Amino acid sequence: MSDRKPIIGVFKYSCCAGCEFQLIFFQHYVLETLGTVEIRYCRMLQSGGVEEGPFDVALIEGTITEQWQVEQLRKIRSVSQYVIPIGSCAVCGGVPAIKNNEKEYAIQSRVYEDTSKITSIRAHSVDQYVPVDGYLKGCPMGERDLVECLTSLLLGKRPDFIQYPVCVECKLKYNICVLVAYHWPCMGPVTNAGCGALCPSHDRACYGCWGPMKDANARALANRFALMGLGEDDIFRLFTEFGEPTIEWKGAQTRRSASGVPSPGR
């Protein structure tokens, strides 16, 4: 990038907007980093849109759930040097993608009396539609990853994101393993680190909000849960709580949902 301030656009789709709020809540050194860039567009802060481009970096929040979002996302990709999904919704489908476990019309009719004007499509992550240049994982996204992303791009290098499970962070914090010691259904062994083992550090099992770790042995963890007495429905929910399973988690899916939709991995 040149000596001018890099131009950033922050775009929001189907989500709670928690990741955009993080831009406000993060500590001063993140704000100092943001001070070295120009935020040309952010839906929660100002009007505009894709027409404000071109962008050096486009941060995309939210799951893609409507066709117009797909079309706009492709336009964003065409005017952006880097496209970075932020948060679990954009990275792996997040909570909105839970609906993919049932047929679309069944979900719509459960919520809306008149579905004739509903244009919703199946919920998917950003990288299902356009190439991306990295991921800011978490629900909401993590402070460390945001700093790493922005500073790396400012220096003209590709960000270096964490590629190991939450279990590593537990060991670094000398946490007792809640899966082994307490037999709690912990998703830490298959979940990408970055949260600082937040839940296990407060005597709670990890529930996978950072999304799947690359090459995770999901089948082994699902078998462990079964030996602990969890039923297929419970195991299925654990692996789909933050979106439809990617290839890293598909091996854990063994059932078909009540709607008749084939379970992932079939």
C-alpha positions in Angstrom: 0.0 0.0 0.0 1.2 3.6 -0.6 1.8 6.4 1.9 -1.8 7.5 1.8 -4.2 6.2 4.4 -5.6 2.8 3.4 -9.3 2.9 2.7 -11.5 0.5 4.7 -15.2 -0.4 4.2 -17.2 -2.2 6.8 -20.3 -4.0 5.4 -23.0 -5.7 7.4 -25.4 -8.5 6.4 -27.5 -10.9 8.5 -26.2 -10.7 12.0 -26.6 -8.9 15.4 -24.0 -6.2 14.5 -21.8 -7.3 17.5 -18.6 -7.3 15.4 -19.2 -3.7 14.4 -19.8 -2.8 18.0 -16.4 -4.3 18.8 -14.8 -1.6 16.7 -16.2 0.8 19.3 -15.5 -1.2 22.4 -11.9 -2.3 21.7 -9.1 -0.8 23.7 -7.1 2.4 22.8 -4.3 0.7 20.8 -6.9 -0.7 18.4 -8.3 2.7 18.0 -4.8 4.0 17.4 -4.4 1.5 14.6 -7.8 2.5 13.2 -6.5 6.1 13.3 -4.0 5.2 10.6 -6.7 4.2 8.1 -9.7 5.9 6.6 -13.0 4.2 7.3 -14.8 5.3 4.1 -17.9 3.4 4.9 -19.4 1.6 7.9 -23.1 0.9 7.9 -23.6 1.7 11.6 -21.8 5.0 11.3 -22.6 6.6 8.0 -24.6 6.3 4.8 -23.1 5.1 1.5 -22.2 1.6 0.3 -20.2 -0.1 -2.4 -20.2 3.1 -4.4 -17.8 4.6 -1.8 -15.1 2.3 -3.1 -12.6 1.2 -4.2 -11.4 -0.1 -0.9 -8.1 -1.4 0.2 -9.8 -3.6 2.8 -13.4 -4.6 3.0 -14.5 -6.1 6.3 -17.7 -8.2 5.9 -19.9 -8.9 8.9 -22.9 -11.3 8.8 -24.2 -14.4 7.1 -25.4 -14.2 3.4 -29.1 -15.0 3.5 -30.6 -13.1 0.6 -29.9 -12.9 -3.1 -29.3 -9.1 -3.2 -26.5 -9.7 -0.6 -24.8 -12.1 -2.9 -24.9 -9.6 -5.8 -23.6 -6.8 -3.6 -20.9 -9.0 -2.1 -19.5 -9.7 -5.6 -19.5 -6.0 -6.3 -17.5 -5.4 -3.1 -15.0 -8.1 -4.1 -14.5 -6.4 -7.5 -13.6 -3.0 -5.9 -11.6 -4.3 -2.9 -7.9 -5.4 -2.7 -8.6 -7.5 0.4 -11.9 -9.0 1.6 -11.9 -10.2 5.2 -15.0 -11.8 6.8 -15.4 -10.8 10.4 -17.1 -12.8 13.1 -18.6 -16.3 13.0 -21.6 -15.3 10.9 -19.4 -14.2 8.0 -16.7 -16.8 8.6 -18.8 -20.1 9.0 -22.4 -19.1 8.8 -22.9 -18.4 12.5 -26.2 -18.6 14.3 -28.3 -17.7 11.2 -27.1 -20.9 9.4 -28.8 -23.1 12.0 -31.9 -22.7 9.8 -30.1 -24.8 7.1 -30.9 -27.9 9.2 -34.5 -27.6 8.0 -36.2 -26.8 4.7 -36.4 -23.1 3.9 -40.2 -23.0 3.6 -40.6 -24.7 7.0 -38.5 -22.0 8.7 -40.3 -19.1 6.9 -43.8 -20.4 7.7 -42.9 -20.8 11.3 -41.9 -17.1 11.6 -44.1 -15.3 9.1 -47.9 -15.7 8.5 -47.5 -14.5 4.9 -44.3 -15.8 3.2 -45.1 -14.5 -0.3 -42.8 -11.6 0.0 -39.9 -13.4 1.8 -36.8 -13.6 -0.4 -34.5 -15.5 2.0 -32.1 -18.1 0.7 -30.1 -20.7 2.6 -27.6 -19.1 4.9 -23.9 -19.4 3.9 -20.6 -17.8 4.8 -18.9 -15.1 2.8 -16.4 -17.4 1.2 -19.1 -19.6 -0.3 -19.6 -16.7 -2.8 -16.3 -14.8 -3.2 -12.6 -15.5 -2.6 -11.4 -14.0 0.8 -8.0 -13.1 2.1 -8.3 -14.2 5.7 -10.8 -14.6 8.6 -11.4 -12.7 11.8 -13.1 -15.4 13.8 -15.2 -15.3 16.9 -18.6 -14.3 18.2 -17.9 -11.4 18.2 -14.5 -11.2 16.5 -11.4 -11.1 18.6 -9.3 -8.1 19.4 -6.0 -9.8 18.8 -7.0 -10.9 15.3 -8.3 -7.4 14.4 -5.0 -5.8 15.4 -3.0 -8.5 13.5 -5.1 -8.0 10.4 -5.0 -4.3 10.3 -1.3 -3.9 11.2 -0.3 -6.6 8.7 -2.2 -5.1 5.9 -0.8 -1.7 6.7 2.7 -3.2 6.4 1.8 -4.8 3.1 1.9 -8.4 4.4 -0.6 -11.2 4.7 -2.0 -11.5 8.3 -0.8 -14.5 10.4 -3.9 -15.9 12.2 -3.9 -18.6 14.9 -4.2 -22.1 13.5 -4.5 -24.3 16.6 -7.3 -25.4 18.9 -8.7 -23.8 22.1 -7.0 -26.6 24.1 -3.6 -25.0 23.5 -4.8 -21.8 25.1 -6.2 -23.8 28.0 -2.8 -25.4 28.5 -1.1 -22.0 28.4 -3.4 -20.8 31.1 -3.0 -24.0 33.2 -6.7 -24.6 33.0 -8.1 -28.0 34.2 -9.5 -29.8 31.2 -13.2 -29.8 31.7 -13.7 -32.5 29.1 -11.4 -35.0 30.9 -11.8 -34.0 34.5 -15.5 -33.1 34.6 -16.8 -34.9 31.5 -18.4 -31.8 30.2 -19.1 -31.7 26.4 -16.4 -29.3 25.5 -15.9 -28.2 21.8 -12.3 -27.0 22.5 -10.5 -29.8 20.8 -12.0 -29.0 17.4 -12.5 -25.2 17.8 -10.0 -22.6 16.5 -8.3 -20.7 19.2 -8.2 -17.0 19.5 -10.6 -16.3 22.4 -8.0 -16.9 25.1 -9.9 -20.0 26.3 -12.5 -17.6 27.7 -15.2 -20.1 28.7 -13.0 -22.9 30.1 -11.1 -20.2 32.1 -14.5 -19.5 33.8 -15.4 -23.2 34.5 -17.6 -23.5 31.4 -17.2 -25.9 28.4 -16.2 -24.3 25.1 -19.2 -24.2 22.7 -17.4 -23.5 19.5 -18.1 -19.9 18.8 -14.7 -19.3 17.1 -15.6 -21.9 14.4 -13.9 -25.1 13.4 -10.1 -25.6 13.5 -8.6 -26.7 10.2 -8.3 -30.5 10.0 -10.1 -31.0 13.3 -10.8 -34.6 14.3 -14.6 -34.1 14.7 -15.4 -37.7 14.5 -13.3 -38.6 17.5 -14.8 -35.8 19.6 -18.4 -36.9 18.6 -17.6 -40.4 19.6 -16.3 -39.2 22.9 -19.5 -37.3 23.5 -21.5 -40.4 22.7 -19.5 -42.4 25.3 -20.3 -39.7 27.8 -24.0 -40.4 27.2 -25.0 -37.6 24.8 -27.6 -38.5 22.2 -27.3 -37.9 18.5 -29.6 -34.8 18.7 -27.4 -33.3 21.4 -24.2 -34.0 19.5 -25.7 -32.6 16.3 -26.7 -29.4 18.0 -23.2 -28.9 19.5 -21.6 -29.1 16.1 -24.2 -26.8 14.4 -24.8 -24.2 17.1 -22.6 -21.7 15.2 -23.5 -22.5 11.6 -23.6 -25.4 9.2 -20.6 -27.6 9.6 -17.6 -27.0 7.2 -15.6 -29.9 6.0 -13.7 -29.8 9.3 -16.8 -30.7 11.2 -18.8 -32.7 8.8 -17.4 -36.0 10.0 -19.3 -35.6 13.3 -22.7 -35.5 11.7 -24.4 -38.9 11.7 -28.1 -38.1 11.6 -30.8 -36.7 9.3 -32.9 -33.8 10.7 -36.6 -34.2 11.3 -37.3 -32.1 8.2 -35.8 -34.7 5.9 -32.8 -32.5 5.0 -29.7 -34.8 4.8 -27.3 -34.1 7.6 -23.9 -32.7 6.7 -21.4 -35.3 5.7 -23.9 -37.6 4.0 
